[in-house]
């Protein structure tokens, strides 16, 4: 094994830098993650008037989104660096968001209260991570 190959394997550096599209996606993921943590955290841990203004939140969706925000930030860092683990994390985020959406759908279909914006937020999250995973596939980074 060559020294260069060994270095890549041990440091996790990519064989090539990320594309411009992935760099843009990483910045968007960072902003989206930070906004998700702040907004979810304010409802979970903020004053009563913030929780009241949030309306009929679905607790498991709120907690999922809040915690996922940290994963968004981690994925953003990995996407920026072109780290191989970023593709797996991006796929996990997409899959977990789809599962949270399925759980939310069951909640709604069984008569659970919800805020209408939750529907849009989940669709936006699925679409956002679907685009990132699509970019990873298109650039060949998901095939490694």
C-alpha positions in Angstrom: 0.0 0.0 0.0 1.4 3.4 -0.9 2.1 6.1 1.6 -0.4 8.4 0.0 -3.1 5.7 0.1 -2.3 4.8 3.7 -2.5 8.5 4.6 -6.0 8.8 3.0 -7.2 5.7 4.8 -6.0 6.8 8.2 -6.9 10.5 8.0 -10.2 10.1 6.2 -9.2 12.7 3.6 -11.0 12.4 0.2 -9.4 11.4 -3.0 -10.6 14.6 -4.6 -12.1 17.8 -3.2 -15.9 18.2 -3.1 -17.7 19.8 -6.0 -18.9 23.3 -5.9 -22.4 22.0 -5.6 -21.5 20.0 -2.5 -19.7 23.0 -1.0 -22.9 25.1 -1.5 -24.9 22.2 0.0 -22.6 22.1 3.0 -23.1 25.8 3.7 -26.9 25.4 3.3 -26.8 22.3 5.6 -24.9 24.3 8.2 -27.4 27.2 8.1 -30.3 24.8 8.1 -28.8 22.8 11.1 -28.2 25.9 13.1 -31.7 27.3 12.5 -33.1 23.9 13.4 -31.2 23.7 16.7 -32.2 27.3 17.6 -35.8 27.0 16.7 -36.3 23.6 18.2 -34.3 24.5 21.3 -36.4 27.6 21.8 -39.6 25.6 21.8 -38.2 22.9 24.0 -36.3 25.0 26.5 -37.6 28.5 26.0 -40.1 30.6 27.8 -43.8 29.6 28.0 -44.9 32.1 25.5 -42.6 30.5 22.8 -44.1 27.1 23.5 -47.6 28.5 23.4 -46.9 30.3 20.1 -45.6 27.0 18.6 -49.1 25.6 18.7 -49.9 21.9 18.5 -46.4 20.5 18.3 -45.9 16.8 18.0 -43.3 16.1 20.7 -41.4 13.2 19.0 -41.2 15.3 15.8 -39.9 18.3 17.7 -37.3 16.3 19.5 -36.3 14.5 16.4 -35.9 17.8 14.5 -33.9 19.4 17.4 -31.5 16.5 17.6 -31.2 16.1 13.8 -30.1 19.7 13.7 -26.8 18.6 15.3 -26.4 15.9 12.7 -27.0 18.5 10.0 -24.1 20.5 11.4 -21.9 17.5 11.5 -22.8 16.5 8.0 -22.2 20.0 6.8 -18.6 19.9 8.1 -18.1 16.5 6.5 -19.5 17.6 3.2 -17.3 20.7 3.2 -14.2 18.6 3.8 -15.3 15.9 1.4 -15.1 13.4 4.2 -16.2 9.9 3.2 -18.4 9.5 6.3 -20.5 12.5 5.3 -22.3 10.5 2.6 -23.3 7.9 5.1 -24.5 10.5 7.6 -26.4 12.3 4.9 -28.2 9.0 3.9 -28.9 8.3 7.6 -30.4 11.8 8.0 -32.6 11.3 5.0 -33.7 7.8 6.1 -34.4 8.9 9.7 -36.4 11.9 8.4 -38.5 9.7 6.2 -39.2 7.5 9.3 -40.1 10.5 11.4 -42.4 11.6 8.6 -44.0 8.1 8.6 -44.5 8.3 12.4 -46.0 11.8 12.0 -48.4 10.5 9.3 -49.5 7.7 11.7 -50.0 10.3 14.4 -52.2 12.5 12.1 -54.2 9.5 10.7 -55.0 8.4 14.3 -56.4 11.8 15.2 -53.4 13.4 16.8 -53.3 17.1 17.0 -50.6 18.9 14.9 -49.6 22.2 13.6 -50.0 22.5 9.8 -46.5 23.9 9.4 -45.1 20.5 10.6 -46.2 19.0 7.3 -44.3 21.6 5.3 -41.3 21.3 7.6 -41.0 17.6 7.2 -41.5 17.7 3.4 -38.8 20.5 3.2 -36.4 18.4 5.3 -36.9 15.3 3.2 -36.5 17.3 0.0 -33.4 19.1 1.3 -31.6 15.9 2.3 -32.9 14.1 -0.8 -31.2 16.7 -2.9 -27.9 16.3 -1.0 -28.0 12.6 -1.3 -28.8 13.0 -5.0 -25.7 15.3 -5.4 -23.6 12.7 -3.6 -24.8 10.0 -6.0 -24.4 12.2 -9.0 -20.9 13.1 -8.1 -20.0 9.5 -7.4 -19.4 10.1 -3.7 -22.2 7.7 -2.7 -20.9 4.8 -4.7 -17.6 4.4 -2.7 
